Amino acid sequence: MKNVIFVAALVAFIAPSLAGCGNTIRGLGKDTANTVDATQAAAGTTANAVAN
């Protein structure tokens, strides 16, 4: 019976931790995508300024 309670408590602790990790990874992916978009926009602006 002690093992069942221990495993249940362990799962109750680990599940939210893993969900939080997944949210962080998705957030990091969005931040990276935004950085790439901003870099591409800046490069396009610079290229237009040089061409004109």
PDB file of N, H, CA, C and O in Angstrom:
ATOM      1  N   MET A   1       0.825  -1.198   0.000  1.00  0.00           N
ATOM      2  CA  MET A   1       0.000   0.000   0.000  1.00  0.00           C
ATOM      3  C   MET A   1       0.870   1.264   0.000  1.00  0.00           C
ATOM      4  O   MET A   1       0.520   2.253  -0.643  1.00  0.00           O
ATOM      5  N   LYS A   2       1.992   1.235   0.712  1.00  0.00           N
ATOM      6  H   LYS A   2       2.276   0.431   1.235  1.00  0.00           H
ATOM      7  CA  LYS A   2       2.877   2.396   0.744  1.00  0.00           C
ATOM      8  C   LYS A   2       3.421   2.699  -0.646  1.00  0.00           C
ATOM      9  O   LYS A   2       3.563   3.859  -1.033  1.00  0.00           O
ATOM     10  N   ASN A   3       3.726   1.634  -1.393  1.00  0.00           N
ATOM     11  H   ASN A   3       3.611   0.692  -1.078  1.00  0.00           H
ATOM     12  CA  ASN A   3       4.257   1.834  -2.741  1.00  0.00           C
ATOM     13  C   ASN A   3       3.237   2.507  -3.648  1.00  0.00           C
ATOM     14  O   ASN A   3       3.599   3.349  -4.469  1.00  0.00           O
ATOM     15  N   VAL A   4       1.973   2.145  -3.508  1.00  0.00           N
ATOM     16  H   VAL A   4       1.679   1.461  -2.841  1.00  0.00           H
ATOM     17  CA  VAL A   4       0.922   2.737  -4.338  1.00  0.00           C
ATOM     18  C   VAL A   4       0.798   4.232  -4.041  1.00  0.00           C
ATOM     19  O   VAL A   4       0.675   5.043  -4.959  1.00  0.00           O
ATOM     20  N   ILE A   5       0.831   4.582  -2.788  1.00  0.00           N
ATOM     21  H   ILE A   5       0.931   3.922  -2.043  1.00  0.00           H
ATOM     22  CA  ILE A   5       0.733   5.995  -2.401  1.00  0.00           C
ATOM     23  C   ILE A   5       1.962   6.754  -2.892  1.00  0.00           C
ATOM     24  O   ILE A   5       1.849   7.877  -3.384  1.00  0.00           O
ATOM     25  N   PHE A   6       3.131   6.141  -2.757  1.00  0.00           N
ATOM     26  H   PHE A   6       3.224   5.229  -2.357  1.00  0.00           H
ATOM     27  CA  PHE A   6       4.363   6.784  -3.217  1.00  0.00           C
ATOM     28  C   PHE A   6       4.329   7.016  -4.724  1.00  0.00           C
ATOM     29  O   PHE A   6       4.679   8.098  -5.194  1.00  0.00           O
ATOM     30  N   VAL A   7       3.910   6.011  -5.476  1.00  0.00           N
ATOM     31  H   VAL A   7       3.625   5.132  -5.094  1.00  0.00           H
ATOM     32  CA  VAL A   7       3.851   6.136  -6.940  1.00  0.00           C
ATOM     33  C   VAL A   7       2.820   7.183  -7.337  1.00  0.00           C
ATOM     34  O   VAL A   7       3.067   7.973  -8.248  1.00  0.00           O
ATOM     35  N   ALA A   8       1.673   7.204  -6.670  1.00  0.00           N
ATOM     36  H   ALA A   8       1.472   6.562  -5.930  1.00  0.00           H
ATOM     37  CA  ALA A   8       0.643   8.198  -6.978  1.00  0.00           C
ATOM     38  C   ALA A   8       1.155   9.613  -6.699  1.00  0.00           C
ATOM     39  O   ALA A   8       0.916  10.532  -7.482  1.00  0.00           O
ATOM     40  N   ALA A   9       1.852   9.777  -5.589  1.00  0.00           N
ATOM     41  H   ALA A   9       2.047   9.031  -4.952  1.00  0.00           H
ATOM     42  CA  ALA A   9       2.411  11.094  -5.265  1.00  0.00           C
ATOM     43  C   ALA A   9       3.485  11.484  -6.269  1.00  0.00           C
ATOM     44  O   ALA A   9       3.581  12.645  -6.668  1.00  0.00           O
ATOM     45  N   LEU A  10       4.289  10.514  -6.671  1.00  0.00           N
ATOM     46  H   LEU A  10       4.212   9.572  -6.346  1.00  0.00           H
ATOM     47  CA  LEU A  10       5.337  10.778  -7.649  1.00  0.00           C
ATOM     48  C   LEU A  10       4.744  11.210  -8.989  1.00  0.00           C
ATOM     49  O   LEU A  10       5.217  12.169  -9.600  1.00  0.00           O
ATOM     50  N   VAL A  11       3.723  10.513  -9.439  1.00  0.00           N
ATOM     51  H   VAL A  11       3.339   9.734  -8.943  1.00  0.00           H
ATOM     52  CA  VAL A  11       3.062  10.866 -10.702  1.00  0.00           C
ATOM     53  C   VAL A  11       2.410  12.240 -10.586  1.00  0.00           C
ATOM     54  O   VAL A  11       2.469  13.039 -11.521  1.00  0.00           O
ATOM     55  N   ALA A  12       1.789  12.515  -9.442  1.00  0.00           N
ATOM     56  H   ALA A  12       1.741  11.866  -8.683  1.00  0.00           H
ATOM     57  CA  ALA A  12       1.141  13.813  -9.246  1.00  0.00           C
ATOM     58  C   ALA A  12       2.156  14.954  -9.275  1.00  0.00           C
ATOM     59  O   ALA A  12       1.813  16.074  -9.652  1.00  0.00           O
ATOM     60  N   PHE A  13       3.382  14.685  -8.888  1.00  0.00           N
ATOM     61  H   PHE A  13       3.661  13.775  -8.582  1.00  0.00           H
ATOM     62  CA  PHE A  13       4.426  15.710  -8.916  1.00  0.00           C
ATOM     63  C   PHE A  13       5.071  15.819 -10.294  1.00  0.00           C
ATOM     64  O   PHE A  13       5.326  16.925 -10.770  1.00  0.00           O
ATOM     65  N   ILE A  14       5.335  14.695 -10.933  1.00  0.00           N
ATOM     66  H   ILE A  14       5.129  13.796 -10.547  1.00  0.00           H
ATOM     67  CA  ILE A  14       6.072  14.690 -12.201  1.00  0.00           C
ATOM     68  C   ILE A  14       5.214  15.183 -13.367  1.00  0.00           C
ATOM     69  O   ILE A  14       5.719  15.892 -14.237  1.00  0.00           O
ATOM     70  N   ALA A  15       3.947  14.828 -13.402  1.00  0.00           N
ATOM     71  H   ALA A  15       3.537  14.252 -12.695  1.00  0.00           H
ATOM     72  CA  ALA A  15       3.091  15.202 -14.538  1.00  0.00           C
ATOM     73  C   ALA A  15       3.039  16.716 -14.756  1.00  0.00           C
ATOM     74  O   ALA A  15       3.259  17.164 -15.882  1.00  0.00           O
ATOM     75  N   PRO A  16       2.761  17.516 -13.737  1.00  0.00           N
ATOM     76  CA  PRO A  16       2.766  18.975 -13.963  1.00  0.00           C
ATOM     77  C   PRO A  16       4.150  19.511 -14.322  1.00  0.00           C
ATOM     78  O   PRO A  16       4.277  20.470 -15.083  1.00  0.00           O
ATOM     79  N   SER A  17       5.174  18.887 -13.772  1.00  0.00           N
ATOM     80  H   SER A  17       5.071  18.108 -13.154  1.00  0.00           H
ATOM     81  CA  SER A  17       6.533  19.327 -14.101  1.00  0.00           C
ATOM     82  C   SER A  17       6.823  19.128 -15.580  1.00  0.00           C
ATOM     83  O   SER A  17       7.388  20.007 -16.230  1.00  0.00           O
ATOM     84  N   LEU A  18       6.440  17.982 -16.110  1.00  0.00           N
ATOM     85  H   LEU A  18       5.980  17.267 -15.582  1.00  0.00           H
ATOM     86  CA  LEU A  18       6.656  17.717 -17.532  1.00  0.00           C
ATOM     87  C   LEU A  18       5.788  18.619 -18.401  1.00  0.00           C
ATOM     88  O   LEU A  18       6.220  19.051 -19.469  1.00  0.00           O
ATOM     89  N   ALA A  19       4.578  18.903 -17.956  1.00  0.00           N
ATOM     90  H   ALA A  19       4.227  18.551 -17.088  1.00  0.00           H
ATOM     91  CA  ALA A  19       3.710  19.809 -18.712  1.00  0.00           C
ATOM     92  C   ALA A  19       4.321  21.205 -18.753  1.00  0.00           C
ATOM     93  O   ALA A  19       4.286  21.871 -19.789  1.00  0.00           O
ATOM     94  N   GLY A  20       4.876  21.645 -17.642  1.00  0.00           N
ATOM     95  H   GLY A  20       4.905  21.105 -16.801  1.00  0.00           H
ATOM     96  CA  GLY A  20       5.544  22.949 -17.601  1.00  0.00           C
ATOM     97  C   GLY A  20       6.742  22.986 -18.525  1.00  0.00           C
ATOM     98  O   GLY A  20       7.009  24.000 -19.169  1.00  0.00           O
ATOM     99  N   CYS A  21       7.458  21.890 -18.589  1.00  0.00           N
ATOM    100  H   CYS A  21       7.241  21.066 -18.066  1.00  0.00           H
ATOM    101  CA  CYS A  21       8.622  21.802 -19.473  1.00  0.00           C
ATOM    102  C   CYS A  21       8.174  21.910 -20.929  1.00  0.00           C
ATOM    103  O   CYS A  21       8.813  22.591 -21.732  1.00  0.00           O
ATOM    104  N   GLY A  22       7.081  21.242 -21.262  1.00  0.00           N
ATOM    105  H   GLY A  22       6.562  20.690 -20.610  1.00  0.00           H
ATOM    106  CA  GLY A  22       6.551  21.323 -22.625  1.00  0.00           C
ATOM    107  C   GLY A  22       6.147  22.741 -22.983  1.00  0.00           C
ATOM    108  O   GLY A  22       6.382  23.189 -24.105  1.00  0.00           O
ATOM    109  N   ASN A  23       5.541  23.451 -22.041  1.00  0.00           N
ATOM    110  H   ASN A  23       5.349  23.087 -21.129  1.00  0.00           H
ATOM    111  CA  ASN A  23       5.156  24.838 -22.294  1.00  0.00           C
ATOM    112  C   ASN A  23       6.382  25.710 -22.515  1.00  0.00           C
ATOM    113  O   ASN A  23       6.370  26.601 -23.364  1.00  0.00           O
ATOM    114  N   THR A  24       7.433  25.456 -21.757  1.00  0.00           N
ATOM    115  H   THR A  24       7.443  24.732 -21.068  1.00  0.00           H
ATOM    116  CA  THR A  24       8.668  26.229 -21.907  1.00  0.00           C
ATOM    117  C   THR A  24       9.292  25.986 -23.272  1.00  0.00           C
ATOM    118  O   THR A  24       9.752  26.922 -23.925  1.00  0.00           O
ATOM    119  N   ILE A  25       9.308  24.736 -23.701  1.00  0.00           N
ATOM    120  H   ILE A  25       8.934  23.975 -23.170  1.00  0.00           H
ATOM    121  CA  ILE A  25       9.892  24.407 -25.002  1.00  0.00           C
ATOM    122  C   ILE A  25       9.093  25.065 -26.123  1.00  0.00           C
ATOM    123  O   ILE A  25       9.674  25.611 -27.061  1.00  0.00           O
ATOM    124  N   ARG A  26       7.760  25.015 -26.030  1.00  0.00           N
ATOM    125  H   ARG A  26       7.288  24.571 -25.268  1.00  0.00           H
ATOM    126  CA  ARG A  26       6.933  25.673 -27.054  1.00  0.00           C
ATOM    127  C   ARG A  26       7.168  27.180 -27.043  1.00  0.00           C
ATOM    128  O   ARG A  26       7.262  27.803 -28.101  1.00  0.00           O
ATOM    129  N   GLY A  27       7.264  27.762 -25.857  1.00  0.00           N
ATOM    130  H   GLY A  27       7.188  27.255 -24.998  1.00  0.00           H
ATOM    131  CA  GLY A  27       7.525  29.201 -25.751  1.00  0.00           C
ATOM    132  C   GLY A  27       8.872  29.574 -26.338  1.00  0.00           C
ATOM    133  O   GLY A  27       9.005  30.600 -27.004  1.00  0.00           O
ATOM    134  N   LEU A  28       9.870  28.741 -26.091  1.00  0.00           N
ATOM    135  H   LEU A  28       9.762  27.907 -25.550  1.00  0.00           H
ATOM    136  CA  LEU A  28      11.197  28.985 -26.652  1.00  0.00           C
ATOM    137  C   LEU A  28      11.154  28.898 -28.172  1.00  0.00           C
ATOM    138  O   LEU A  28      11.813  29.676 -28.862  1.00  0.00           O
ATOM    139  N   GLY A  29      10.384  27.959 -28.689  1.00  0.00           N
ATOM    140  H   GLY A  29       9.849  27.327 -28.128  1.00  0.00           H
ATOM    141  CA  GLY A  29      10.242  27.837 -30.145  1.00  0.00           C
ATOM    142  C   GLY A  29       9.604  29.078 -30.748  1.00  0.00           C
ATOM    143  O   GLY A  29      10.020  29.545 -31.808  1.00  0.00           O
ATOM    144  N   LYS A  30       8.593  29.611 -30.071  1.00  0.00           N
ATOM    145  H   LYS A  30       8.255  29.231 -29.209  1.00  0.00           H
ATOM    146  CA  LYS A  30       7.944  30.833 -30.564  1.00  0.00           C
ATOM    147  C   LYS A  30       8.903  32.018 -30.511  1.00  0.00           C
ATOM    148  O   LYS A  30       8.952  32.828 -31.436  1.00  0.00           O
ATOM    149  N   ASP A  31       9.670  32.113 -29.415  1.00  0.00           N
ATOM    150  H   ASP A  31       9.630  31.455 -28.664  1.00  0.00           H
ATOM    151  CA  ASP A  31      10.645  33.202 -29.296  1.00  0.00           C
ATOM    152  C   ASP A  31      11.696  33.109 -30.392  1.00  0.00           C
ATOM    153  O   ASP A  31      12.084  34.119 -30.980  1.00  0.00           O
ATOM    154  N   THR A  32      12.149  31.898 -30.661  1.00  0.00           N
ATOM    155  H   THR A  32      11.834  31.078 -30.184  1.00  0.00           H
ATOM    156  CA  THR A  32      13.149  31.703 -31.715  1.00  0.00           C
ATOM    157  C   THR A  32      12.578  32.080 -33.071  1.00  0.00           C
ATOM    158  O   THR A  32      13.251  32.727 -33.874  1.00  0.00           O
ATOM    159  N   ALA A  33      11.340  31.680 -33.329  1.00  0.00           N
ATOM    160  H   ALA A  33      10.793  31.156 -32.677  1.00  0.00           H
ATOM    161  CA  ALA A  33      10.700  32.022 -34.599  1.00  0.00           C
ATOM    162  C   ALA A  33      10.554  33.533 -34.740  1.00  0.00           C
ATOM    163  O   ALA A  33      10.775  34.080 -35.821  1.00  0.00           O
ATOM    164  N   ASN A  34      10.184  34.205 -33.663  1.00  0.00           N
ATOM    165  H   ASN A  34      10.004  33.761 -32.785  1.00  0.00           H
ATOM    166  CA  ASN A  34      10.060  35.667 -33.706  1.00  0.00           C
ATOM    167  C   ASN A  34      11.409  36.329 -33.961  1.00  0.00           C
ATOM    168  O   ASN A  34      11.487  37.324 -34.681  1.00  0.00           O
ATOM    169  N   THR A  35      12.466  35.785 -33.378  1.00  0.00           N
ATOM    170  H   THR A  35      12.403  34.976 -32.793  1.00  0.00           H
ATOM    171  CA  THR A  35      13.810  36.328 -33.600  1.00  0.00           C
ATOM    172  C   THR A  35      14.218  36.173 -35.058  1.00  0.00           C
ATOM    173  O   THR A  35      14.784  37.091 -35.652  1.00  0.00           O
ATOM    174  N   VAL A  36      13.931  35.018 -35.628  1.00  0.00           N
ATOM    175  H   VAL A  36      13.471  34.273 -35.146  1.00  0.00           H
ATOM    176  CA  VAL A  36      14.251  34.783 -37.042  1.00  0.00           C
ATOM    177  C   VAL A  36      13.468  35.745 -37.925  1.00  0.00           C
ATOM    178  O   VAL A  36      14.025  36.327 -38.856  1.00  0.00           O
ATOM    179  N   ASP A  37      12.184  35.914 -37.641  1.00  0.00           N
ATOM    180  H   ASP A  37      11.731  35.441 -36.885  1.00  0.00           H
ATOM    181  CA  ASP A  37      11.363  36.840 -38.428  1.00  0.00           C
ATOM    182  C   ASP A  37      11.908  38.267 -38.337  1.00  0.00           C
ATOM    183  O   ASP A  37      11.987  38.967 -39.346  1.00  0.00           O
ATOM    184  N   ALA A  38      12.279  38.694 -37.142  1.00  0.00           N
ATOM    185  H   ALA A  38      12.215  38.125 -36.322  1.00  0.00           H
ATOM    186  CA  ALA A  38      12.808  40.049 -36.964  1.00  0.00           C
ATOM    187  C   ALA A  38      14.138  40.215 -37.691  1.00  0.00           C
ATOM    188  O   ALA A  38      14.401  41.264 -38.279  1.00  0.00           O
ATOM    189  N   THR A  39      14.970  39.190 -37.651  1.00  0.00           N
ATOM    190  H   THR A  39      14.757  38.338 -37.173  1.00  0.00           H
ATOM    191  CA  THR A  39      16.263  39.253 -38.345  1.00  0.00           C
ATOM    192  C   THR A  39      16.063  39.341 -39.848  1.00  0.00           C
ATOM    193  O   THR A  39      16.739  40.114 -40.527  1.00  0.00           O
ATOM    194  N   GLN A  40      15.131  38.548 -40.367  1.00  0.00           N
ATOM    195  H   GLN A  40      14.582  37.920 -39.816  1.00  0.00           H
ATOM    196  CA  GLN A  40      14.852  38.593 -41.803  1.00  0.00           C
ATOM    197  C   GLN A  40      14.284  39.948 -42.207  1.00  0.00           C
ATOM    198  O   GLN A  40      14.635  40.476 -43.262  1.00  0.00           O
ATOM    199  N   ALA A  41      13.418  40.507 -41.386  1.00  0.00           N
ATOM    200  H   ALA A  41      13.133  40.078 -40.529  1.00  0.00           H
ATOM    201  CA  ALA A  41      12.853  41.820 -41.693  1.00  0.00           C
ATOM    202  C   ALA A  41      13.945  42.887 -41.680  1.00  0.00           C
ATOM    203  O   ALA A  41      13.966  43.764 -42.544  1.00  0.00           O
ATOM    204  N   ALA A  42      14.844  42.817 -40.710  1.00  0.00           N
ATOM    205  H   ALA A  42      14.827  42.105 -40.008  1.00  0.00           H
ATOM    206  CA  ALA A  42      15.938  43.788 -40.642  1.00  0.00           C
ATOM    207  C   ALA A  42      16.864  43.647 -41.845  1.00  0.00           C
ATOM    208  O   ALA A  42      17.328  44.646 -42.395  1.00  0.00           O
ATOM    209  N   ALA A  43      17.129  42.418 -42.250  1.00  0.00           N
ATOM    210  H   ALA A  43      16.752  41.607 -41.803  1.00  0.00           H
ATOM    211  CA  ALA A  43      17.983  42.196 -43.420  1.00  0.00           C
ATOM    212  C   ALA A  43      17.320  42.736 -44.682  1.00  0.00           C
ATOM    213  O   ALA A  43      17.986  43.312 -45.542  1.00  0.00           O
ATOM    214  N   GLY A  44      16.012  42.550 -44.790  1.00  0.00           N
ATOM    215  H   GLY A  44      15.470  42.082 -44.092  1.00  0.00           H
ATOM    216  CA  GLY A  44      15.290  43.080 -45.947  1.00  0.00           C
ATOM    217  C   GLY A  44      15.310  44.592 -45.972  1.00  0.00           C
ATOM    218  O   GLY A  44      15.469  45.192 -47.035  1.00  0.00           O
ATOM    219  N   THR A  45      15.151  45.219 -44.814  1.00  0.00           N
ATOM    220  H   THR A  45      15.021  44.732 -43.950  1.00  0.00           H
ATOM    221  CA  THR A  45      15.190  46.676 -44.726  1.00  0.00           C
ATOM    222  C   THR A  45      16.572  47.197 -45.101  1.00  0.00           C
ATOM    223  O   THR A  45      16.698  48.193 -45.812  1.00  0.00           O
ATOM    224  N   THR A  46      17.600  46.518 -44.619  1.00  0.00           N
ATOM    225  H   THR A  46      17.498  45.708 -44.042  1.00  0.00           H
ATOM    226  CA  THR A  46      18.974  46.915 -44.939  1.00  0.00           C
ATOM    227  C   THR A  46      19.247  46.751 -46.426  1.00  0.00           C
ATOM    228  O   THR A  46      19.869  47.616 -47.044  1.00  0.00           O
ATOM    229  N   ALA A  47      18.789  45.657 -46.998  1.00  0.00           N
ATOM    230  H   ALA A  47      18.284  44.955 -46.497  1.00  0.00           H
ATOM    231  CA  ALA A  47      18.995  45.420 -48.430  1.00  0.00           C
ATOM    232  C   ALA A  47      18.288  46.484 -49.258  1.00  0.00           C
ATOM    233  O   ALA A  47      18.828  46.945 -50.263  1.00  0.00           O
ATOM    234  N   ASN A  48      17.089  46.876 -48.850  1.00  0.00           N
ATOM    235  H   ASN A  48      16.650  46.501 -48.033  1.00  0.00           H
ATOM    236  CA  ASN A  48      16.357  47.920 -49.567  1.00  0.00           C
ATOM    237  C   ASN A  48      17.070  49.266 -49.454  1.00  0.00           C
ATOM    238  O   ASN A  48      17.116  50.027 -50.420  1.00  0.00           O
ATOM    239  N   ALA A  49      17.622  49.560 -48.283  1.00  0.00           N
ATOM    240  H   ALA A  49      17.585  48.941 -47.498  1.00  0.00           H
ATOM    241  CA  ALA A  49      18.333  50.825 -48.086  1.00  0.00           C
ATOM    242  C   ALA A  49      19.595  50.872 -48.938  1.00  0.00           C
ATOM    243  O   ALA A  49      19.934  51.921 -49.487  1.00  0.00           O
ATOM    244  N   VAL A  50      20.286  49.756 -49.051  1.00  0.00           N
ATOM    245  H   VAL A  50      20.010  48.904 -48.605  1.00  0.00           H
ATOM    246  CA  VAL A  50      21.512  49.705 -49.845  1.00  0.00           C
ATOM    247  C   VAL A  50      21.181  49.813 -51.333  1.00  0.00           C
ATOM    248  O   VAL A  50      21.913  50.453 -52.088  1.00  0.00           O
ATOM    249  N   ALA A  51      20.088  49.193 -51.750  1.00  0.00           N
ATOM    250  H   ALA A  51      19.494  48.673 -51.137  1.00  0.00           H
ATOM    251  CA  ALA A  51      19.711  49.195 -53.162  1.00  0.00           C
ATOM    252  C   ALA A  51      19.258  50.579 -53.622  1.00  0.00           C
ATOM    253  O   ALA A  51      19.384  50.920 -54.798  1.00  0.00           O
ATOM    254  N   ASN A  52      18.735  51.362 -52.700  1.00  0.00           N
ATOM    255  H   ASN A  52      18.633  51.085 -51.745  1.00  0.00           H
ATOM    256  CA  ASN A  52      18.229  52.689 -53.084  1.00  0.00           C
ATOM    257  C   ASN A  52      19.292  53.671 -52.858  1.00  0.00           C
ATOM    258  O   ASN A  52      19.097  54.860 -53.110  1.00  0.00           O
TER     259      ASN A  52
END
